[in-house]
């Protein structure tokens, strides 16, 4: 049934910290590695070693340049900065990809809110990919069915793997700890706390999709310090005691 | 958006076929004693166009052998509703036609039901696109209205041509109705073009949320060559020819058929002029439908600007 659940008991999802992400693409590769052998058909590539390589990936990292707006009364405009931006399915509460599906292959689980595709039912019409404003769904070039992030549903409940591994592959692999997994319906969860403290936000709120995944904004850079820090001085520590007397004496002689 | 040939062919031909079927739903009121040949040709053309379009629409599927599953989710999905309604229309229209043709038993209410179902089918086709908020150009009630009006105009033009084929001339009343329907359909489409919002609903700033800090632009794409998203949603080819194609669509789909109907009125030999009118109209509609997809921009491209 491709109607959306009225509400879900939990809202499992990701919180991605744009202040921390270094754009290493490890999550992208780890996601492809796990999901090519996990839920559903492998994530295929076409012309992988040719001129126009293309393949299905469930998580991708874009890199943006942000030029801060000139603040009124600021001494100078802060310089542009680079923000690495990982993007995968946001497991929206009001997921437009689910309701457009004609076959019932796309569904949102009422217990944990994960949006999944039953690949045995998918006819590969591509309408769900058109309905998603985030580009979270990609048609597999070999299997001809729609692929999307499963929130590693085959890891997070998997009792055959060590407990610390029972998080999505992208979260487990992130060397900078920029990705966090948890229940965003529980206000006491770590992820909800992070969102509350840091002002976590929705992508494209104007599309009305109510994404579960949240993004934490980059912290403002301290470009407006009163005096620039003299880094050279820090490299030459001031000598004290006997060495200090010697330093002074030699300077006076010299 | 990527214009898939199978979907363009489907929406144009099924649209005209269902438009003709709508008119045939009221044919009992005009002539209950229509000949077998008359009914066979009329219903045959309507069904052939509708069915050819529907079959064509399965060609773009990754798994056409599972297409029957698309009939299950009519409670939530417009694509599913469209499939269910199309089949109901064909079943109902088939029963109506066969009872009339073989048992000389035209059942008027069955015809009316066929007409209503045909309209609902075309409406559902338009809603498949009009429901997609991520494509702002389509996300309007005017979108299915245009689909419906073009379907009716195309059906009327077919009816006019067949009328001329059977009775030697199209007649001033039916000719005028066809011209008015073409005019209304293209006026609606003109309004659809005029009222489109060019400002995208989503920008790189809202897509990433970084707009709160300042001006955002893509520095490095996540992949080195075009992926599925770019091919489906980032279709650019032909946008620079959009103005020319729009004139071509209006010229072939609207102006030329009206001129040809007038020529038929002026010079006689109706069926030849009107057959030509049907052909150029369908060609114009193919251009209109191609533009419908090629011109539409998708919200996801905000992540690539």
Interface residues (C-beta under 8 A of the other chain):
Chain A: X1 X2 X3 X18 X28 X51 X52 X53 X54 X55 X56 X57 X60 X61 X62 X63 X64 X65 X66 X67 X68 X69 X82 X83 X85 X87 X96 X98 X99 X100 X101 X102 X103 X104 X105 X121 X122 X123 X124 X125 X126 X127 X129 X130 X131 X132 X133 X134 X135 X138 X139 X141 X143 X144 X145 X201 X202 X203 X204 X205 X206 X207 X208 X215 X217 X218
Chain B: X1 X60 X61 X62 X63 X64 X66 X67 X69 X70 X71 X72 X73 X75 X76 X77 X78 X79 X80 X83 X128 X131 X132 X133 X134 X135 X201 X202 X204 X206 X207 X208 X209 X210 X212 X213 X214 X215 X216 X217 X218 X219 X220 X221 X222 X223 X224 X225 X226 X227 X228 X229 X232 X233 X298 X299 X300 X302 X303 X304
